[in-house]
Amino acid sequence: MDVSNEHLKALLEQTDRAFKELLRDPDSLILNDKYEDAKKELNSYVLSVRKHLR
């Protein structure tokens, strides 16, 4: 796997972990923020990759 795929894999795992933690305590503002931050980071990376593929 090249570096970008490793980075994507890490971001996906980070988002998945944050989601699973949030499922255990859905009322937690801290876990909700952690999940939202992970999603934003993943989305930002995906948009960046898409932009470079054009």
C-alpha positions in Angstrom: 0.0 0.0 0.0 1.3 3.4 -0.8 1.5 6.3 1.6 -1.9 7.8 0.7 -3.6 4.5 1.0 -2.1 4.0 4.5 -3.2 7.5 5.4 -6.8 6.7 4.2 -6.8 3.4 6.0 -5.7 5.2 9.3 -8.4 7.8 8.9 -11.1 5.2 8.2 -10.0 3.3 11.3 -10.0 6.5 13.4 -13.5 7.3 12.2 -14.7 3.8 12.9 -13.2 3.8 16.4 -14.8 7.1 17.2 -18.2 5.9 15.9 -18.0 2.7 18.0 -17.2 4.8 21.1 -20.1 7.1 20.4 -22.5 4.2 20.0 -21.6 3.1 23.6 -22.4 6.6 25.0 -24.5 8.5 22.4 -25.2 11.4 24.8 -21.5 12.2 25.3 -20.6 15.6 23.9 -16.9 14.7 23.9 -17.4 11.5 22.0 -19.7 13.3 19.5 -17.1 16.0 18.9 -14.4 13.3 18.5 -16.5 11.5 15.9 -17.4 14.7 14.1 -13.7 15.7 14.0 -12.7 12.3 12.6 -15.4 12.6 9.9 -14.2 16.1 9.0 -10.6 14.9 8.7 -11.7 11.9 6.5 -13.9 14.0 4.3 -11.2 16.6 3.9 -8.7 14.0 2.8 -11.1 12.4 0.4 -11.9 15.8 -1.2 -8.2 16.5 -1.5 -7.6 13.2 -3.2 -10.5 13.8 -5.6 -9.2 17.2 -6.4 -5.8 15.9 -7.3 -7.3 13.1 -9.6 -9.0 15.6 -11.8 
